Structure formats: C-alpha cells, structure tokens
Amino acid sequence: MALDEPKNSDDSFEVKGHKFVVDKEFMQKAEQIKIDFTGMGFHLDSNMDLGAPDCGGCGGSCG
C-alpha cells in the first residue's frame, strides 16, 4: 500500500469518504480486497497470497 495518483492503468474507488486507487491488473487477480485499520497499521486481506507481513515498516512489531 502506498500513496499514489491515479494512472490510466488504475481503477479508483471511494469508500466511506476515502479514495482508493488500485492497479486494474492487480484487482483482476485479487478479485476482492478487504482493508482494515488495526491501530498498529493497515491489514489487507484478499483471495490471493500477499506474502508475509513486512516487519520493517513504521507500524510497530509483527505478531
């Protein structure tokens, strides 16, 4: 997840006053994406394997 400006290869969605920009090709593979804010950062869930969480970010510790 990152801050970005929409490109021609992106779709934009607005949910509860927040705008999300998602690459069209990624969205086709993921089918559905769920984003939750946990107080420690954001948690993404989808039908595809997004890999292990990155513990090096500013969201605190993993686990």
Secondary structure, DSSP 8 states (H G I E B T S, - for coil): -------TTEEEEEETTEEEEEEHHHHHHHS-EEEEE-SSSEEEEESS---S--TTSTT----
